[in-house]
Amino acid sequence: MAPNSWRYLVAFLGECHYTNIVPTRSLFLSCFRLSKGSGGYYLSARPSFRVSGAPSSNKGWKGCFFFVCRSEDWGFGLR
């Protein structure tokens, strides 16, 4: 997931924890929507729910990471 998505997820769980609200899937999905983009999956806030102070995007975040892939088996378990 994109970095903003992790922020939304952690903030949601933190807010639920500190306000003693049980974090359910239906509550989460009433606030956020999971979408698939060209670079993977991301969360976006629903129009009726906004997270103040959250950036609208982190364009260019992939330049800070490197990706490793291999067409054959790695030779060790990935679990």
N, C-alpha and C positions, 0 to 999 in steps of 0.2 A: 504494500500500500504506500501511497505517496506520503511524505512527511506531514502535511496538513491533516491527513486522515488519522495518523497516530495521535496527533495533538487533540483532535476532536474526541477520539476514543478515550484517551487518558483523562481529559477534562470532564467528560461525561461521567466516567467511573468515580473520579474524585468528588465531583459535585454530589453524586448520589450517596457516596460514603459519608460526607460531612453533613448532609441534610437528612440522613437516615431514610433515604428513599431506596427501595429495592430496585436495582437496575434490571429491567426486563427487556426482552427483545422488542416487544411492542412499544414500550416507552422510547427505546433507542430509535426505532424506525419512525416514530412520530416526530422525531427531531432531525434525523439525518436520512440520507438516501445513499445507497451504495451504487456506484456506476463504474463501467469499464471504459477506460480511455485508451489511447494508443500506447501509453507507457505503463499500463497496468490498471489496477483498481484504485478508486479514490472515494472518499466520503464528501458529501456536500450538505450544508445545512439546508433544511427545507425553508421556503420563503416565510413561513409563519414562525420560524425559530432562528434567531441570529445569535452568534457568539460574539460579544463585543470584544474588540481588541485583537481578534484573530485575523491574520492576513488573508486576503482573498485567494492568493496563490503563492507558490514558491517556484516560479518559473526558473529553470536552470539548475534545479537541485541535483539532477543526475550528473552534472559535471563534478560534483563533490564525492562521487562514489565510483567504484569500479565493479564490473560484472565479470564473473568467471563462468564459462560454459565449456562443455566438452561433448562431442558427438558420441563417444564411447562410454562404457561403464567406468566409474571412478576407481573401482577396485576395493571400495570399502562401503559399508552401509551408510545411508543418508538419514536414518531415522533418529 
